[in-house]
Amino acid sequence: MIREIIPVSSLEDALDAIHDGTCLIAGGTEVNRLGSPRENDAVIPIDRLLPREIIREGRRLTIGAGCTLQDLCDSTEAPVVIRSAAKRAASRTLRTMATVGGNIASRRDDSYLNAVLTSYGAILTVLKTEGARRVEIEEYLLHPQGIILEATVSDVTMPAAFRRISRSSQGPCALVCAVGYDLAAQRWRAAASATSLGTQRLFWVEALLQEPQIPEAEAITRAAGGEWSPAPDVAGSREYKQYLLGVCIRECAEEIRRTGS
Ligand SMILES: Cc1cc2nc3c(=O)[nH]c(=O)nc-3n(C[C@H](O)[C@H](O)[C@H](O)COP(=O)(O)OP(=O)(O)OC[C@H]3O[C@@H](n4cnc5c(N)ncnc54)[C@H](O)[C@@H]3O)c2cc1C
C-alpha cells in the first residue's frame, strides 16, 4: 500500500530519489494493481515529467514513455501492429492510465508491447545518473536501469505481425509473439514473451526463418523443445505453449510474406 508520495520537479531528481523501498510511478496500473509484485510504501510520480508525444519523421517513430496505451492506439503515426499490441489491454479505462514506459519497465511475461517492440528492433532512450543513453530494448529488458524517456523504431514501414493468445481478452495470456522483417538488412527478427521467460529475442527462430521456405509450424515447435521452455501455468502446459509458438510464428511469417505489412 502506498503511504508516501515523494514529489519531484525533474526526472533527474526522480532518479536521485530512487532507493530501497521507493519506486517510480507513471500510470500506476501495475504498481497499484491487486497482488502487484511492485507494491511499495513510497512512490515517485513521474507521469507529468515524461515526454508524451508520438512523433513520425520519415520512417522513424518516437514514442514518448509517458504516452498512454490509448494515446498509442489512437495515433495515426504508429504502425497498425504497434497500435494493435497496445489495444490488447482490453479495458479502455486501463489504457487511458497505463503508460508505454510503465509497460516496458514492468517487464511482465505477458507485456502488450515488449515482444512487438523487440521485433521492430526498438531503441530506448533511458535517463541514467551519467545522462541519457540509448539502449536496445532487449538489453534494457535484461538489465533494467534508469528512467525510460522514449522508444524509437527506426523503420516503421518494416513488415511485422504479432499474436497474443489468451482464452478471453481479460484472461491470462499463454504467449505473445512477434515477427518482423528488417528490409534494409534483409533479416527476420522474432521475439516472444511467456511465463517464467519474460520477453526474449528468438535468434534460433530467426535462423529458421532465413531459410528459403517458411518453416512448418511443427519444425518450430520441435526446435522450441530444446530452445524455449516456458513454465506451465493456468494458461497452458509447456508443450502447449511450444505448440502455440510454432503455429503463431509460422502464421506471422506467412502474413508478412502475403501482405508485406
Ligand atoms: C486488470 C489488469 C490487467 C493487466 N494485464 C496486463 C497484461 O496482460 N500485460 C501487461 O503488460 N500488463 C498488464 N497489466 C499491468 C499494467 O496495466 C501495464 O503493464 C501498464 O502498461 C503499466 O504502465 P503504468 O504506467 O501503469 O506503470 P506503473 O504502475 O506506473 O509502473 C510500473 C513499473 O514501471 C516502472 N516505471 C514506470 N514508468 C517508468 C519509466 N518511464 N521508466 C522506468 N520505469 C518506469 C515503475 O517504477 C514500476 O516499477 C494489467 C493491470 C491490471 C490492473
The ligand as a Tripos MOL2 file, in Angstrom:
@<TRIPOS>MOLECULE
LIG
   53    58     1     0     0
SMALL
NO_CHARGES

@<TRIPOS>ATOM
      1 C1         -6.5100   -5.8710  -14.5020 C.3       1 LIG1
      2 C2         -5.1170   -5.6240  -15.0280 C.ar      1 LIG1
      3 C3         -4.6390   -6.4250  -16.0510 C.ar      1 LIG1
      4 C4         -3.3500   -6.2110  -16.5700 C.ar      1 LIG1
      5 N1         -2.9140   -7.0150  -17.6000 N.ar      1 LIG1
      6 C5         -1.6980   -6.7940  -18.1260 C.ar      1 LIG1
      7 C6         -1.2230   -7.5800  -19.2190 C.ar      1 LIG1
      8 O1         -1.8830   -8.5090  -19.6840 O.2       1 LIG1
      9 N2          0.0000   -7.2820  -19.7380 N.ar      1 LIG1
     10 C7          0.7450   -6.2520  -19.2540 C.ar      1 LIG1
     11 O2          1.8320   -5.9920  -19.7750 O.2       1 LIG1
     12 N3          0.3500   -5.5200  -18.2150 N.ar      1 LIG1
     13 C8         -0.8530   -5.7570  -17.6410 C.ar      1 LIG1
     14 N4         -1.2650   -5.0050  -16.5700 N.ar      1 LIG1
     15 C9         -0.3120   -4.0870  -15.9320 C.3       1 LIG1
     16 C10        -0.2820   -2.6590  -16.3940 C.3       1 LIG1
     17 O3         -1.5730   -2.1580  -16.6410 O.3       1 LIG1
     18 C11         0.5750   -2.3980  -17.6520 C.3       1 LIG1
     19 O4          1.7610   -3.1240  -17.6400 O.3       1 LIG1
     20 C12         0.8600   -0.9040  -17.7830 C.3       1 LIG1
     21 O5          1.3350   -0.6180  -19.0960 O.3       1 LIG1
     22 C13         1.8870   -0.3860  -16.7840 C.3       1 LIG1
     23 O6          2.0580    1.0090  -17.0220 O.3       1 LIG1
     24 P1          1.8690    2.0800  -15.8490 P.3       1 LIG1
     25 O7          2.1980    3.3980  -16.4100 O.co2     1 LIG1
     26 O8          0.5320    1.9620  -15.2130 O.co2     1 LIG1
     27 O9          3.0160    1.5720  -14.8560 O.3       1 LIG1
     28 P2          3.1790    1.8840  -13.2900 P.3       1 LIG1
     29 O10         2.2500    1.0260  -12.4920 O.co2     1 LIG1
     30 O11         3.1560    3.3370  -13.0440 O.co2     1 LIG1
     31 O12         4.6720    1.3670  -13.1100 O.3       1 LIG1
     32 C14         5.0180    0.0130  -13.3440 C.3       1 LIG1
     33 C15         6.5220   -0.1730  -13.1050 C.3       1 LIG1
     34 O13         7.2550    0.5140  -14.1110 O.3       1 LIG1
     35 C16         8.1380    1.4820  -13.5280 C.3       1 LIG1
     36 N5          8.1090    2.6310  -14.4350 N.ar      1 LIG1
     37 C17         7.0190    3.3400  -14.8250 C.ar      1 LIG1
     38 N6          7.3660    4.2350  -15.7720 N.ar      1 LIG1
     39 C18         8.7030    4.1070  -15.9560 C.ar      1 LIG1
     40 C19         9.6610    4.7390  -16.8030 C.ar      1 LIG1
     41 N7          9.3240    5.7170  -17.6770 N.pl3     1 LIG1
     42 N8         10.9540    4.3490  -16.7310 N.ar      1 LIG1
     43 C20        11.3360    3.3650  -15.8790 C.ar      1 LIG1
     44 N9         10.4870    2.7260  -15.0420 N.ar      1 LIG1
     45 C21         9.1850    3.0820  -15.1000 C.ar      1 LIG1
     46 C22         7.6010    1.7340  -12.1360 C.3       1 LIG1
     47 O14         8.6230    2.1060  -11.2430 O.3       1 LIG1
     48 C23         7.0230    0.3870  -11.7800 C.3       1 LIG1
     49 O15         8.0220   -0.4680  -11.2880 O.3       1 LIG1
     50 C24        -2.5390   -5.1950  -16.0280 C.ar      1 LIG1
     51 C25        -3.0290   -4.3840  -14.9740 C.ar      1 LIG1
     52 C26        -4.3020   -4.6000  -14.4780 C.ar      1 LIG1
     53 C27        -4.7890   -3.7240  -13.3630 C.3       1 LIG1
@<TRIPOS>BOND
     1     1     2 1
     2     2     3 ar
     3     2    52 ar
     4     3     4 ar
     5     4     5 ar
     6     4    50 ar
     7     5     6 ar
     8     6     7 ar
     9     6    13 1
    10     7     8 2
    11     7     9 ar
    12     9    10 ar
    13    10    11 2
    14    10    12 ar
    15    12    13 ar
    16    13    14 ar
    17    14    15 1
    18    14    50 ar
    19    15    16 1
    20    16    17 1
    21    16    18 1
    22    18    19 1
    23    18    20 1
    24    20    21 1
    25    20    22 1
    26    22    23 1
    27    23    24 1
    28    24    25 2
    29    24    26 1
    30    24    27 1
    31    27    28 1
    32    28    29 2
    33    28    30 1
    34    28    31 1
    35    31    32 1
    36    32    33 1
    37    33    34 1
    38    33    48 1
    39    34    35 1
    40    35    36 1
    41    35    46 1
    42    36    37 ar
    43    36    45 ar
    44    37    38 ar
    45    38    39 ar
    46    39    40 ar
    47    39    45 ar
    48    40    41 1
    49    40    42 ar
    50    42    43 ar
    51    43    44 ar
    52    44    45 ar
    53    46    47 1
    54    46    48 1
    55    48    49 1
    56    50    51 ar
    57    51    52 ar
    58    52    53 1
@<TRIPOS>SUBSTRUCTURE
     1 LIG1         1 GROUP 0 **** ****
